[in-house]
Amino acid sequence: MNRLSWFFAFITALVAFSCQPKTESKEQEAPLKIVSIAEIESCIKEFIAVKTAENDGVFPVKDENHDLKMKLIRVHTEYLSNLGPKRHFACVDLVDDSGEVYDVDFFMEGEPGAMTVTEMTVHKLNGKPFYSWKQNKEDKTWYRVPLEQSNNSLLGVVEGKDSFEFYYSVQVPILTGPAKMWIPIAESDDFQKVEILSLDIPGKHRNLDDKVYDNTIMYLELGPEDSGKSVEINYSVDRKEKGPYQAPSPNPDVFLASNILMPRGGRFEEIAKEALGPKIRDSHLIQARALYDYTSDNMRYMKFGDFGRGDSNYACDSKTGNCSEFHSFFISLARSVDIPARFAIGASIPSDRNEGGIDGYHCWAEFYADGKWWPVDISEANKYTALATYYFGRHPANRIELSRGRDLNLNPSPVSGPINFLAYPYLEIDGKEVKAQSTFSFQRKVDL
């Protein structure tokens, strides 16, 4: 039984046996006031706000297995409900200081403005449940049942760590004159350790430093003698699952600015403010979750039309695209309400096999809130809704990041100007971009 099914069954049962208030006679009973979902949401948010203020800016959560100090991300309005007279249920997403996202179940009693939380338990960690609900056949009451550790690998996720070799290959087309090529070079950071195992590079080449986004880009000068040759870059990669991480405040001139295909302001500001509603007064973390949900709820993952360029206006008009449209749209919305956000691109390594080809690039985003960069992957959350909580604040271990940023200004740069983003090679012939056949493949280090 999925969560929604058992939840509604749970609600029905609880309504049936909820205690009715005692009165002297039925004639004296006043009609019971039905508490609205909006009132329940307001009360649980007020309860969390009061407790947060009382505890130095953090909300304490204690149950039999947890003693946590957290901050609010969102209230699940789809799960708020009346369980009977003066009894209510709420499901809330909260995050601890390390960036772990917890789904907490609340039971409350009382009337609007005077509700008391009677029970609070941690239901999920990063989207994975600790328990489910079952009904006692005899007395129809409901009780929690622990679950075995759930596994997301069937949905493309490798948690913890992954190690693999990654092979980047480009076929140089037939050239009748000079050509230029730009290729991203993967680098090590706090989440991936990258070693170049071998390089086979035709023509003249050297590395360029992109100081704005901290990229290394290989620049090649090619000629007719390089026709049909291959560019081969083989990497060894040890990758860790990526969560929120501490960082200094980002440069607003870069991460709150417009890009050529990823503008801020205008209709993106209007859409963001409409999507946020009263949340416009909340924290950037709460706002980012609302924009994450809005993007996933209002776009479809479809590869047709002018997709694949990361064009926020195209995404806004068509409500379709691949990962580049999903994350460009989100970044335009976030920046339009002053949430710093950035774009990155690389490749996802299949979780269900240990070698072979990779179906093209994959891209993602990060936003800045509460002194941390928060990874998000909205297109994957859209495809696998069971992982929507996981992908808010998490990138799995089975991926490699090749470059970051948009409108890459390099020296030398293509005649057409800055490069939109860089995963596949950018090949320029006679001042025009020409597609070069490229393939990604991998071999997992299964003996580790």
Secondary structure, DSSP 8 states (H G I E B T S, - for coil): --HHHHHHHHHHHHHHH------S-GGG--------HHHHHHHHHHHHHHHHHHTTT-EEEE-SS-EEEEEEEEE-TTT-EEEETTEEEEEEEEEETT--EEEEEEEEES-TT--EEEEEEEEEETTEESEEEEE-TTT--EEEEE------GGGT---SEEEEEEEEEEE----SS-EEEEEEE----SSEEEEEEEEE--SEEEEEEETTTTEEEEEEEE-GGGTT-EEEEEEEEEEE-B--EE-----HHHHTS--SSS--STHHHHHHHHHHGGGGGS-HHHHHHHHHHHHHHH-EE---SS-SS--HHHHHHHSEE-HHHHHHHHHHHHHHTT--EEEEEEEE--SS-SEEEE-S-EEEEEEEETTEEEEE-HHHHHH-GGGTTTTBS-B-SSEEEEEE-SSB--SS--TT-SBS--SS-EEEETTEEE---EEEEEEE-TT-
